[in-house]
């Protein structure tokens, strides 16, 4: 994986974490996560096809810190 791809994934995951904390899974929107990350929604969907998959990845990362 290239550094740019890793950096973009980290950027998305951090933005998603912030939005999920504020809005929860049901209240969060992919557009809102893309806006928080400073990317367009198409790029967000390229990396994470669904909000559920993105949430699972954020959750896994959070659990890995414990």
mmCIF file as Biopython writes it, N, C-alpha, C and O atoms, coordinates in Angstrom:
data_model
#
loop_
_atom_site.group_PDB
_atom_site.id
_atom_site.type_symbol
_atom_site.label_atom_id
_atom_site.label_alt_id
_atom_site.label_comp_id
_atom_site.label_asym_id
_atom_site.label_entity_id
_atom_site.label_seq_id
_atom_site.pdbx_PDB_ins_code
_atom_site.Cartn_x
_atom_site.Cartn_y
_atom_site.Cartn_z
_atom_site.occupancy
_atom_site.B_iso_or_equiv
_atom_site.auth_seq_id
_atom_site.auth_asym_id
_atom_site.pdbx_PDB_model_num
ATOM 1   N N  . UNK A ? 1  ? 0.847   -1.175 0.000  1.0 0.0 1  A 1 
ATOM 2   C CA . UNK A ? 1  ? 0.000   0.000  0.000  1.0 0.0 1  A 1 
ATOM 3   C C  . UNK A ? 1  ? 0.896   1.244  0.000  1.0 0.0 1  A 1 
ATOM 4   O O  . UNK A ? 1  ? 1.884   1.295  0.732  1.0 0.0 1  A 1 
ATOM 5   N N  . UNK A ? 2  ? 0.562   2.222  -0.800 1.0 0.0 2  A 1 
ATOM 6   C CA . UNK A ? 2  ? 1.375   3.428  -0.878 1.0 0.0 2  A 1 
ATOM 7   C C  . UNK A ? 2  ? 1.118   4.319  0.328  1.0 0.0 2  A 1 
ATOM 8   O O  . UNK A ? 2  ? 0.101   4.191  1.011  1.0 0.0 2  A 1 
ATOM 9   N N  . UNK A ? 3  ? 2.057   5.223  0.575  1.0 0.0 3  A 1 
ATOM 10  C CA . UNK A ? 3  ? 1.911   6.154  1.698  1.0 0.0 3  A 1 
ATOM 11  C C  . UNK A ? 3  ? 0.681   7.028  1.544  1.0 0.0 3  A 1 
ATOM 12  O O  . UNK A ? 3  ? -0.011  7.303  2.524  1.0 0.0 3  A 1 
ATOM 13  N N  . UNK A ? 4  ? 0.398   7.472  0.311  1.0 0.0 4  A 1 
ATOM 14  C CA . UNK A ? 4  ? -0.781  8.317  0.085  1.0 0.0 4  A 1 
ATOM 15  C C  . UNK A ? 4  ? -2.064  7.584  0.436  1.0 0.0 4  A 1 
ATOM 16  O O  . UNK A ? 4  ? -2.971  8.160  1.036  1.0 0.0 4  A 1 
ATOM 17  N N  . UNK A ? 5  ? -2.140  6.313  0.063  1.0 0.0 5  A 1 
ATOM 18  C CA . UNK A ? 5  ? -3.343  5.528  0.355  1.0 0.0 5  A 1 
ATOM 19  C C  . UNK A ? 5  ? -3.493  5.338  1.859  1.0 0.0 5  A 1 
ATOM 20  O O  . UNK A ? 5  ? -4.595  5.462  2.393  1.0 0.0 5  A 1 
ATOM 21  N N  . UNK A ? 6  ? -2.405  5.041  2.536  1.0 0.0 6  A 1 
ATOM 22  C CA . UNK A ? 6  ? -2.438  4.879  3.992  1.0 0.0 6  A 1 
ATOM 23  C C  . UNK A ? 6  ? -2.844  6.188  4.649  1.0 0.0 6  A 1 
ATOM 24  O O  . UNK A ? 6  ? -3.677  6.191  5.555  1.0 0.0 6  A 1 
ATOM 25  N N  . UNK A ? 7  ? -2.266  7.299  4.206  1.0 0.0 7  A 1 
ATOM 26  C CA . UNK A ? 7  ? -2.603  8.608  4.767  1.0 0.0 7  A 1 
ATOM 27  C C  . UNK A ? 7  ? -4.074  8.942  4.550  1.0 0.0 7  A 1 
ATOM 28  O O  . UNK A ? 7  ? -4.730  9.462  5.452  1.0 0.0 7  A 1 
ATOM 29  N N  . UNK A ? 8  ? -4.592  8.651  3.373  1.0 0.0 8  A 1 
ATOM 30  C CA . UNK A ? 8  ? -5.999  8.933  3.079  1.0 0.0 8  A 1 
ATOM 31  C C  . UNK A ? 8  ? -6.905  8.074  3.945  1.0 0.0 8  A 1 
ATOM 32  O O  . UNK A ? 8  ? -7.908  8.565  4.463  1.0 0.0 8  A 1 
ATOM 33  N N  . UNK A ? 9  ? -6.572  6.808  4.110  1.0 0.0 9  A 1 
ATOM 34  C CA . UNK A ? 9  ? -7.381  5.933  4.966  1.0 0.0 9  A 1 
ATOM 35  C C  . UNK A ? 9  ? -7.376  6.429  6.405  1.0 0.0 9  A 1 
ATOM 36  O O  . UNK A ? 9  ? -8.418  6.441  7.061  1.0 0.0 9  A 1 
ATOM 37  N N  . UNK A ? 10 ? -6.222  6.834  6.896  1.0 0.0 10 A 1 
ATOM 38  C CA . UNK A ? 10 ? -6.140  7.360  8.266  1.0 0.0 10 A 1 
ATOM 39  C C  . UNK A ? 10 ? -6.957  8.632  8.407  1.0 0.0 10 A 1 
ATOM 40  O O  . UNK A ? 10 ? -7.643  8.823  9.411  1.0 0.0 10 A 1 
ATOM 41  N N  . UNK A ? 11 ? -6.888  9.494  7.417  1.0 0.0 11 A 1 
ATOM 42  C CA . UNK A ? 11 ? -7.664  10.734 7.416  1.0 0.0 11 A 1 
ATOM 43  C C  . UNK A ? 11 ? -9.159  10.430 7.472  1.0 0.0 11 A 1 
ATOM 44  O O  . UNK A ? 11 ? -9.897  11.049 8.238  1.0 0.0 11 A 1 
ATOM 45  N N  . UNK A ? 12 ? -9.596  9.483  6.664  1.0 0.0 12 A 1 
ATOM 46  C CA . UNK A ? 12 ? -11.009 9.098  6.639  1.0 0.0 12 A 1 
ATOM 47  C C  . UNK A ? 12 ? -11.423 8.487  7.974  1.0 0.0 12 A 1 
ATOM 48  O O  . UNK A ? 12 ? -12.478 8.828  8.510  1.0 0.0 12 A 1 
ATOM 49  N N  . UNK A ? 13 ? -10.612 7.601  8.508  1.0 0.0 13 A 1 
ATOM 50  C CA . UNK A ? 13 ? -10.961 6.948  9.771  1.0 0.0 13 A 1 
ATOM 51  C C  . UNK A ? 13 ? -11.057 7.952  10.911 1.0 0.0 13 A 1 
ATOM 52  O O  . UNK A ? 13 ? -11.951 7.848  11.751 1.0 0.0 13 A 1 
ATOM 53  N N  . UNK A ? 14 ? -10.160 8.910  10.951 1.0 0.0 14 A 1 
ATOM 54  C CA . UNK A ? 14 ? -10.216 9.936  12.002 1.0 0.0 14 A 1 
ATOM 55  C C  . UNK A ? 14 ? -11.458 10.806 11.842 1.0 0.0 14 A 1 
ATOM 56  O O  . UNK A ? 14 ? -12.131 11.118 12.824 1.0 0.0 14 A 1 
ATOM 57  N N  . UNK A ? 15 ? -11.759 11.193 10.620 1.0 0.0 15 A 1 
ATOM 58  C CA . UNK A ? 15 ? -12.962 11.997 10.373 1.0 0.0 15 A 1 
ATOM 59  C C  . UNK A ? 15 ? -14.211 11.208 10.740 1.0 0.0 15 A 1 
ATOM 60  O O  . UNK A ? 15 ? -15.131 11.745 11.357 1.0 0.0 15 A 1 
ATOM 61  N N  . UNK A ? 16 ? -14.245 9.944  10.365 1.0 0.0 16 A 1 
ATOM 62  C CA . UNK A ? 16 ? -15.403 9.098  10.675 1.0 0.0 16 A 1 
ATOM 63  C C  . UNK A ? 16 ? -15.563 8.941  12.179 1.0 0.0 16 A 1 
ATOM 64  O O  . UNK A ? 16 ? -16.680 8.997  12.695 1.0 0.0 16 A 1 
ATOM 65  N N  . UNK A ? 17 ? -14.467 8.748  12.879 1.0 0.0 17 A 1 
ATOM 66  C CA . UNK A ? 17 ? -14.521 8.617  14.338 1.0 0.0 17 A 1 
ATOM 67  C C  . UNK A ? 17 ? -15.172 9.842  14.958 1.0 0.0 17 A 1 
ATOM 68  O O  . UNK A ? 17 ? -16.033 9.720  15.828 1.0 0.0 17 A 1 
ATOM 69  N N  . UNK A ? 18 ? -14.760 11.027 14.509 1.0 0.0 18 A 1 
ATOM 70  C CA . UNK A ? 18 ? -15.329 12.273 15.040 1.0 0.0 18 A 1 
ATOM 71  C C  . UNK A ? 18 ? -16.826 12.372 14.757 1.0 0.0 18 A 1 
ATOM 72  O O  . UNK A ? 18 ? -17.609 12.734 15.635 1.0 0.0 18 A 1 
ATOM 73  N N  . UNK A ? 19 ? -17.213 12.052 13.536 1.0 0.0 19 A 1 
ATOM 74  C CA . UNK A ? 19 ? -18.631 12.148 13.160 1.0 0.0 19 A 1 
ATOM 75  C C  . UNK A ? 19 ? -19.452 11.099 13.905 1.0 0.0 19 A 1 
ATOM 76  O O  . UNK A ? 19 ? -20.549 11.401 14.377 1.0 0.0 19 A 1 
ATOM 77  N N  . UNK A ? 20 ? -18.946 9.880  14.019 1.0 0.0 20 A 1 
ATOM 78  C CA . UNK A ? 20 ? -19.681 8.843  14.744 1.0 0.0 20 A 1 
ATOM 79  C C  . UNK A ? 20 ? -19.839 9.206  16.222 1.0 0.0 20 A 1 
ATOM 80  O O  . UNK A ? 20 ? -20.878 8.921  16.817 1.0 0.0 20 A 1 
ATOM 81  N N  . UNK A ? 21 ? -18.839 9.820  16.811 1.0 0.0 21 A 1 
ATOM 82  C CA . UNK A ? 21 ? -18.950 10.253 18.207 1.0 0.0 21 A 1 
ATOM 83  C C  . UNK A ? 21 ? -20.038 11.305 18.343 1.0 0.0 21 A 1 
ATOM 84  O O  . UNK A ? 21 ? -20.833 11.262 19.282 1.0 0.0 21 A 1 
ATOM 85  N N  . UNK A ? 22 ? -20.077 12.246 17.413 1.0 0.0 22 A 1 
ATOM 86  C CA . UNK A ? 22 ? -21.077 13.328 17.476 1.0 0.0 22 A 1 
ATOM 87  C C  . UNK A ? 22 ? -22.484 12.855 17.146 1.0 0.0 22 A 1 
ATOM 88  O O  . UNK A ? 22 ? -23.446 13.251 17.804 1.0 0.0 22 A 1 
ATOM 89  N N  . UNK A ? 23 ? -22.609 12.007 16.127 1.0 0.0 23 A 1 
ATOM 90  C CA . UNK A ? 23 ? -23.922 11.688 15.567 1.0 0.0 23 A 1 
ATOM 91  C C  . UNK A ? 23 ? -24.386 10.251 15.792 1.0 0.0 23 A 1 
ATOM 92  O O  . UNK A ? 23 ? -25.575 9.959  15.663 1.0 0.0 23 A 1 
ATOM 93  N N  . UNK A ? 24 ? -23.466 9.358  16.124 1.0 0.0 24 A 1 
ATOM 94  C CA . UNK A ? 24 ? -23.825 7.947  16.210 1.0 0.0 24 A 1 
ATOM 95  C C  . UNK A ? 24 ? -23.878 7.319  14.825 1.0 0.0 24 A 1 
ATOM 96  O O  . UNK A ? 24 ? -23.781 8.011  13.812 1.0 0.0 24 A 1 
ATOM 97  N N  . UNK A ? 25 ? -24.032 6.013  14.796 1.0 0.0 25 A 1 
ATOM 98  C CA . UNK A ? 25 ? -24.057 5.301  13.513 1.0 0.0 25 A 1 
ATOM 99  C C  . UNK A ? 25 ? -25.245 5.729  12.664 1.0 0.0 25 A 1 
ATOM 100 O O  . UNK A ? 25 ? -25.090 6.017  11.477 1.0 0.0 25 A 1 
ATOM 101 N N  . UNK A ? 26 ? -26.414 5.773  13.255 1.0 0.0 26 A 1 
ATOM 102 C CA . UNK A ? 26 ? -27.616 6.105  12.480 1.0 0.0 26 A 1 
ATOM 103 C C  . UNK A ? 26 ? -27.655 7.561  12.033 1.0 0.0 26 A 1 
ATOM 104 O O  . UNK A ? 26 ? -28.178 7.863  10.961 1.0 0.0 26 A 1 
ATOM 105 N N  . UNK A ? 27 ? -27.109 8.464  12.838 1.0 0.0 27 A 1 
ATOM 106 C CA . UNK A ? 27 ? -27.167 9.886  12.507 1.0 0.0 27 A 1 
ATOM 107 C C  . UNK A ? 27 ? -26.084 10.356 11.560 1.0 0.0 27 A 1 
ATOM 108 O O  . UNK A ? 27 ? -26.230 11.390 10.908 1.0 0.0 27 A 1 
ATOM 109 N N  . UNK A ? 28 ? -24.994 9.602  11.479 1.0 0.0 28 A 1 
ATOM 110 C CA . UNK A ? 28 ? -23.873 9.986  10.617 1.0 0.0 28 A 1 
ATOM 111 C C  . UNK A ? 28 ? -24.228 9.759  9.151  1.0 0.0 28 A 1 
ATOM 112 O O  . UNK A ? 28 ? -24.925 8.804  8.810  1.0 0.0 28 A 1 
ATOM 113 N N  . UNK A ? 29 ? -23.748 10.635 8.304  1.0 0.0 29 A 1 
ATOM 114 C CA . UNK A ? 29 ? -23.940 10.522 6.856  1.0 0.0 29 A 1 
ATOM 115 C C  . UNK A ? 29 ? -22.571 10.474 6.186  1.0 0.0 29 A 1 
ATOM 116 O O  . UNK A ? 29 ? -21.622 11.113 6.640  1.0 0.0 29 A 1 
ATOM 117 N N  . UNK A ? 30 ? -22.482 9.717  5.113  1.0 0.0 30 A 1 
ATOM 118 C CA . UNK A ? 30 ? -21.215 9.603  4.397  1.0 0.0 30 A 1 
ATOM 119 C C  . UNK A ? 30 ? -20.741 10.966 3.893  1.0 0.0 30 A 1 
ATOM 120 O O  . UNK A ? 30 ? -19.542 11.245 3.914  1.0 0.0 30 A 1 
ATOM 121 N N  . UNK A ? 31 ? -21.652 11.806 3.446  1.0 0.0 31 A 1 
ATOM 122 C CA . UNK A ? 31 ? -21.273 13.141 2.981  1.0 0.0 31 A 1 
ATOM 123 C C  . UNK A ? 31 ? -20.649 13.946 4.115  1.0 0.0 31 A 1 
ATOM 124 O O  . UNK A ? 31 ? -19.678 14.674 3.905  1.0 0.0 31 A 1 
ATOM 125 N N  . UNK A ? 32 ? -21.198 13.818 5.297  1.0 0.0 32 A 1 
ATOM 126 C CA . UNK A ? 32 ? -20.673 14.522 6.463  1.0 0.0 32 A 1 
ATOM 127 C C  . UNK A ? 32 ? -19.258 14.042 6.804  1.0 0.0 32 A 1 
ATOM 128 O O  . UNK A ? 32 ? -18.393 14.844 7.157  1.0 0.0 32 A 1 
ATOM 129 N N  . UNK A ? 33 ? -19.033 12.750 6.696  1.0 0.0 33 A 1 
ATOM 130 C CA . UNK A ? 33 ? -17.702 12.191 6.949  1.0 0.0 33 A 1 
ATOM 131 C C  . UNK A ? 33 ? -16.723 12.679 5.883  1.0 0.0 33 A 1 
ATOM 132 O O  . UNK A ? 33 ? -15.592 13.046 6.202  1.0 0.0 33 A 1 
ATOM 133 N N  . UNK A ? 34 ? -17.147 12.684 4.637  1.0 0.0 34 A 1 
ATOM 134 C CA . UNK A ? 34 ? -16.296 13.189 3.553  1.0 0.0 34 A 1 
ATOM 135 C C  . UNK A ? 34 ? -15.956 14.654 3.780  1.0 0.0 34 A 1 
ATOM 136 O O  . UNK A ? 34 ? -14.807 15.058 3.598  1.0 0.0 34 A 1 
ATOM 137 N N  . UNK A ? 35 ? -16.935 15.449 4.173  1.0 0.0 35 A 1 
ATOM 138 C CA . UNK A ? 35 ? -16.692 16.869 4.445  1.0 0.0 35 A 1 
ATOM 139 C C  . UNK A ? 35 ? -15.698 17.042 5.584  1.0 0.0 35 A 1 
ATOM 140 O O  . UNK A ? 35 ? -14.797 17.876 5.502  1.0 0.0 35 A 1 
ATOM 141 N N  . UNK A ? 36 ? -15.855 16.266 6.634  1.0 0.0 36 A 1 
ATOM 142 C CA . UNK A ? 36 ? -14.951 16.331 7.795  1.0 0.0 36 A 1 
ATOM 143 C C  . UNK A ? 36 ? -13.523 15.980 7.380  1.0 0.0 36 A 1 
ATOM 144 O O  . UNK A ? 36 ? -12.564 16.566 7.883  1.0 0.0 36 A 1 
ATOM 145 N N  . UNK A ? 37 ? -13.386 15.023 6.462  1.0 0.0 37 A 1 
ATOM 146 C CA . UNK A ? 37 ? -12.065 14.594 5.993  1.0 0.0 37 A 1 
ATOM 147 C C  . UNK A ? 37 ? -11.493 15.520 4.920  1.0 0.0 37 A 1 
ATOM 148 O O  . UNK A ? 37 ? -10.303 15.453 4.612  1.0 0.0 37 A 1 
ATOM 149 N N  . UNK A ? 38 ? -12.338 16.385 4.350  1.0 0.0 38 A 1 
ATOM 150 C CA . UNK A ? 38 ? -11.881 17.284 3.296  1.0 0.0 38 A 1 
ATOM 151 C C  . UNK A ? 38 ? -11.712 16.593 1.954  1.0 0.0 38 A 1 
ATOM 152 O O  . UNK A ? 38 ? -10.880 16.993 1.140  1.0 0.0 38 A 1 
ATOM 153 N N  . UNK A ? 39 ? -12.502 15.556 1.728  1.0 0.0 39 A 1 
ATOM 154 C CA . UNK A ? 39 ? -12.450 14.821 0.463  1.0 0.0 39 A 1 
ATOM 155 C C  . UNK A ? 39 ? -13.852 14.768 -0.133 1.0 0.0 39 A 1 
ATOM 156 O O  . UNK A ? 39 ? -14.827 15.130 0.526  1.0 0.0 39 A 1 
ATOM 157 N N  . UNK A ? 40 ? -13.949 14.315 -1.387 1.0 0.0 40 A 1 
ATOM 158 C CA . UNK A ? 40 ? -15.290 14.175 -1.963 1.0 0.0 40 A 1 
ATOM 159 C C  . UNK A ? 40 ? -15.864 12.798 -1.621 1.0 0.0 40 A 1 
ATOM 160 O O  . UNK A ? 40 ? -15.135 11.866 -1.283 1.0 0.0 40 A 1 
ATOM 161 N N  . UNK A ? 41 ? -17.174 12.703 -1.719 1.0 0.0 41 A 1 
ATOM 162 C CA . UNK A ? 41 ? -17.866 11.476 -1.316 1.0 0.0 41 A 1 
ATOM 163 C C  . UNK A ? 41 ? -17.473 10.286 -2.189 1.0 0.0 41 A 1 
ATOM 164 O O  . UNK A ? 41 ? -17.439 9.155  -1.704 1.0 0.0 41 A 1 
ATOM 165 N N  . UNK A ? 42 ? -17.178 10.518 -3.456 1.0 0.0 42 A 1 
ATOM 166 C CA . UNK A ? 42 ? -16.765 9.420  -4.337 1.0 0.0 42 A 1 
ATOM 167 C C  . UNK A ? 42 ? -15.475 8.771  -3.835 1.0 0.0 42 A 1 
ATOM 168 O O  . UNK A ? 42 ? -15.341 7.548  -3.860 1.0 0.0 42 A 1 
ATOM 169 N N  . UNK A ? 43 ? -14.532 9.591  -3.379 1.0 0.0 43 A 1 
ATOM 170 C CA . UNK A ? 43 ? -13.281 9.050  -2.850 1.0 0.0 43 A 1 
ATOM 171 C C  . UNK A ? 43 ? -13.541 8.271  -1.563 1.0 0.0 43 A 1 
ATOM 172 O O  . UNK A ? 43 ? -12.944 7.217  -1.342 1.0 0.0 43 A 1 
ATOM 173 N N  . UNK A ? 44 ? -14.415 8.778  -0.728 1.0 0.0 44 A 1 
ATOM 174 C CA . UNK A ? 44 ? -14.778 8.063  0.499  1.0 0.0 44 A 1 
ATOM 175 C C  . UNK A ? 44 ? -15.343 6.683  0.159  1.0 0.0 44 A 1 
ATOM 176 O O  . UNK A ? 44 ? -14.969 5.689  0.782  1.0 0.0 44 A 1 
ATOM 177 N N  . UNK A ? 45 ? -16.233 6.620  -0.819 1.0 0.0 45 A 1 
ATOM 178 C CA . UNK A ? 45 ? -16.824 5.343  -1.216 1.0 0.0 45 A 1 
ATOM 179 C C  . UNK A ? 45 ? -15.810 4.429  -1.904 1.0 0.0 45 A 1 
ATOM 180 O O  . UNK A ? 45 ? -15.978 3.209  -1.883 1.0 0.0 45 A 1 
ATOM 181 N N  . UNK A ? 46 ? -14.775 4.981  -2.505 1.0 0.0 46 A 1 
ATOM 182 C CA . UNK A ? 46 ? -13.708 4.165  -3.082 1.0 0.0 46 A 1 
ATOM 183 C C  . UNK A ? 46 ? -12.993 3.380  -1.977 1.0 0.0 46 A 1 
ATOM 184 O O  . UNK A ? 46 ? -12.680 2.201  -2.142 1.0 0.0 46 A 1 
ATOM 185 N N  . UNK A ? 47 ? -12.741 4.047  -0.859 1.0 0.0 47 A 1 
ATOM 186 C CA . UNK A ? 47 ? -12.035 3.418  0.255  1.0 0.0 47 A 1 
ATOM 187 C C  . UNK A ? 47 ? -12.946 2.551  1.116  1.0 0.0 47 A 1 
ATOM 188 O O  . UNK A ? 47 ? -12.548 1.474  1.559  1.0 0.0 47 A 1 
ATOM 189 N N  . UNK A ? 48 ? -14.157 3.016  1.350  1.0 0.0 48 A 1 
ATOM 190 C CA . UNK A ? 48 ? -15.103 2.306  2.213  1.0 0.0 48 A 1 
ATOM 191 C C  . UNK A ? 48 ? -16.462 2.303  1.527  1.0 0.0 48 A 1 
ATOM 192 O O  . UNK A ? 48 ? -17.115 3.342  1.432  1.0 0.0 48 A 1 
ATOM 193 N N  . UNK A ? 49 ? -16.883 1.155  1.057  1.0 0.0 49 A 1 
ATOM 194 C CA . UNK A ? 49 ? -18.103 1.040  0.248  1.0 0.0 49 A 1 
ATOM 195 C C  . UNK A ? 49 ? -19.383 1.341  1.016  1.0 0.0 49 A 1 
ATOM 196 O O  . UNK A ? 49 ? -20.388 1.726  0.419  1.0 0.0 49 A 1 
ATOM 197 N N  . UNK A ? 50 ? -19.356 1.169  2.336  1.0 0.0 50 A 1 
ATOM 198 C CA . UNK A ? 50 ? -20.576 1.410  3.105  1.0 0.0 50 A 1 
ATOM 199 C C  . UNK A ? 50 ? -20.248 2.034  4.456  1.0 0.0 50 A 1 
ATOM 200 O O  . UNK A ? 50 ? -19.132 1.913  4.961  1.0 0.0 50 A 1 
ATOM 201 N N  . UNK A ? 51 ? -21.221 2.688  5.015  1.0 0.0 51 A 1 
ATOM 202 C CA . UNK A ? 51 ? -21.071 3.301  6.335  1.0 0.0 51 A 1 
ATOM 203 C C  . UNK A ? 51 ? -20.849 2.217  7.387  1.0 0.0 51 A 1 
ATOM 204 O O  . UNK A ? 51 ? -20.069 2.412  8.320  1.0 0.0 51 A 1 
ATOM 205 N N  . UNK A ? 52 ? -21.522 1.086  7.247  1.0 0.0 52 A 1 
ATOM 206 C CA . UNK A ? 52 ? -21.357 -0.001 8.214  1.0 0.0 52 A 1 
ATOM 207 C C  . UNK A ? 52 ? -19.925 -0.534 8.226  1.0 0.0 52 A 1 
ATOM 208 O O  . UNK A ? 52 ? -19.363 -0.784 9.292  1.0 0.0 52 A 1 
ATOM 209 N N  . UNK A ? 53 ? -19.338 -0.707 7.049  1.0 0.0 53 A 1 
ATOM 210 C CA . UNK A ? 53 ? -17.949 -1.178 6.984  1.0 0.0 53 A 1 
ATOM 211 C C  . UNK A ? 53 ? -17.000 -0.151 7.596  1.0 0.0 53 A 1 
ATOM 212 O O  . UNK A ? 53 ? -16.050 -0.511 8.290  1.0 0.0 53 A 1 
ATOM 213 N N  . UNK A ? 54 ? -17.259 1.108  7.338  1.0 0.0 54 A 1 
ATOM 214 C CA . UNK A ? 54 ? -16.436 2.173  7.904  1.0 0.0 54 A 1 
ATOM 215 C C  . UNK A ? 54 ? -16.563 2.183  9.424  1.0 0.0 54 A 1 
ATOM 216 O O  . UNK A ? 54 ? -15.563 2.315  10.130 1.0 0.0 54 A 1 
ATOM 217 N N  . UNK A ? 55 ? -17.778 2.046  9.925  1.0 0.0 55 A 1 
ATOM 218 C CA . UNK A ? 55 ? -17.999 2.021  11.369 1.0 0.0 55 A 1 
ATOM 219 C C  . UNK A ? 55 ? -17.261 0.847  12.009 1.0 0.0 55 A 1 
ATOM 220 O O  . UNK A ? 55 ? -16.639 1.001  13.060 1.0 0.0 55 A 1 
ATOM 221 N N  . UNK A ? 56 ? -17.330 -0.323 11.378 1.0 0.0 56 A 1 
ATOM 222 C CA . UNK A ? 56 ? -16.638 -1.499 11.915 1.0 0.0 56 A 1 
ATOM 223 C C  . UNK A ? 56 ? -15.134 -1.270 11.988 1.0 0.0 56 A 1 
ATOM 224 O O  . UNK A ? 56 ? -14.488 -1.676 12.954 1.0 0.0 56 A 1 
ATOM 225 N N  . UNK A ? 57 ? -14.578 -0.627 10.978 1.0 0.0 57 A 1 
ATOM 226 C CA . UNK A ? 57 ? -13.142 -0.356 10.976 1.0 0.0 57 A 1 
ATOM 227 C C  . UNK A ? 57 ? -12.773 0.635  12.084 1.0 0.0 57 A 1 
ATOM 228 O O  . UNK A ? 57 ? -11.770 0.449  12.773 1.0 0.0 57 A 1 
ATOM 229 N N  . UNK A ? 58 ? -13.571 1.672  12.254 1.0 0.0 58 A 1 
ATOM 230 C CA . UNK A ? 58 ? -13.332 2.647  13.327 1.0 0.0 58 A 1 
ATOM 231 C C  . UNK A ? 58 ? -13.424 1.940  14.678 1.0 0.0 58 A 1 
ATOM 232 O O  . UNK A ? 58 ? -12.593 2.170  15.557 1.0 0.0 58 A 1 
ATOM 233 N N  . UNK A ? 59 ? -14.419 1.090  14.844 1.0 0.0 59 A 1 
ATOM 234 C CA . UNK A ? 59 ? -14.611 0.357  16.094 1.0 0.0 59 A 1 
ATOM 235 C C  . UNK A ? 59 ? -13.423 -0.566 16.371 1.0 0.0 59 A 1 
ATOM 236 O O  . UNK A ? 59 ? -12.931 -0.625 17.498 1.0 0.0 59 A 1 
ATOM 237 N N  . UNK A ? 60 ? -12.965 -1.283 15.346 1.0 0.0 60 A 1 
ATOM 238 C CA . UNK A ? 60 ? -11.813 -2.181 15.513 1.0 0.0 60 A 1 
ATOM 239 C C  . UNK A ? 60 ? -10.571 -1.414 15.947 1.0 0.0 60 A 1 
ATOM 240 O O  . UNK A ? 60 ? -9.829  -1.858 16.822 1.0 0.0 60 A 1 
ATOM 241 N N  . UNK A ? 61 ? -10.354 -0.258 15.327 1.0 0.0 61 A 1 
ATOM 242 C CA . UNK A ? 61 ? -9.192  0.555  15.701 1.0 0.0 61 A 1 
ATOM 243 C C  . UNK A ? 61 ? -9.298  1.022  17.141 1.0 0.0 61 A 1 
ATOM 244 O O  . UNK A ? 61 ? -8.316  1.001  17.883 1.0 0.0 61 A 1 
ATOM 245 N N  . UNK A ? 62 ? -10.495 1.444  17.534 1.0 0.0 62 A 1 
ATOM 246 C CA . UNK A ? 62 ? -10.699 1.913  18.905 1.0 0.0 62 A 1 
ATOM 247 C C  . UNK A ? 62 ? -10.462 0.776  19.900 1.0 0.0 62 A 1 
ATOM 248 O O  . UNK A ? 62 ? -9.845  0.989  20.944 1.0 0.0 62 A 1 
ATOM 249 N N  . UNK A ? 63 ? -10.936 -0.404 19.593 1.0 0.0 63 A 1 
ATOM 250 C CA . UNK A ? 63 ? -10.757 -1.548 20.491 1.0 0.0 63 A 1 
ATOM 251 C C  . UNK A ? 63 ? -9.292  -1.980 20.555 1.0 0.0 63 A 1 
ATOM 252 O O  . UNK A ? 63 ? -8.838  -2.491 21.579 1.0 0.0 63 A 1 
ATOM 253 N N  . UNK A ? 64 ? -8.570  -1.779 19.488 1.0 0.0 64 A 1 
ATOM 254 C CA . UNK A ? 64 ? -7.159  -2.138 19.465 1.0 0.0 64 A 1 
ATOM 255 C C  . UNK A ? 64 ? -6.301  -1.263 20.358 1.0 0.0 64 A 1 
ATOM 256 O O  . UNK A ? 64 ? -5.177  -1.634 20.696 1.0 0.0 64 A 1 
ATOM 257 N N  . UNK A ? 65 ? -6.817  -0.108 20.742 1.0 0.0 65 A 1 
ATOM 258 C CA . UNK A ? 65 ? -6.062  0.812  21.598 1.0 0.0 65 A 1 
ATOM 259 C C  . UNK A ? 65 ? -6.162  0.438  23.071 1.0 0.0 65 A 1 
ATOM 260 O O  . UNK A ? 65 ? -5.460  1.006  23.908 1.0 0.0 65 A 1 
ATOM 261 N N  . UNK A ? 66 ? -7.038  -0.523 23.389 1.0 0.0 66 A 1 
ATOM 262 C CA . UNK A ? 66 ? -7.199  -0.932 24.793 1.0 0.0 66 A 1 
ATOM 263 C C  . UNK A ? 66 ? -6.388  -2.150 25.106 1.0 0.0 66 A 1 
ATOM 264 O O  . UNK A ? 66 ? -6.407  -2.629 26.240 1.0 0.0 66 A 1 
#
